């Protein structure tokens, strides 16, 4: 399964993903590029920054991607 397909399956199952979750759970380091791949296929994905603590307890900003809608025909 390629990275966009793995990412799409995760979004369909969980609804959203952060950059950190994409790395930890899927091994995807450039999630913004895989999101762009899906958006080129007419998936509508919301991008929203959120603050989360890092491993040192410092608050950092990550992006959360939320699947809003899917095209009628899917070809990932």
Secondary structure, 3 states (H helix, E strand, C coil): CCHHHHHHHHHHHHCEEEHHHHHHHHCCCCHHHHHHHHHHCCCEEEEEEEEEECCCCCEEEEEEEEEEECCCCCCC
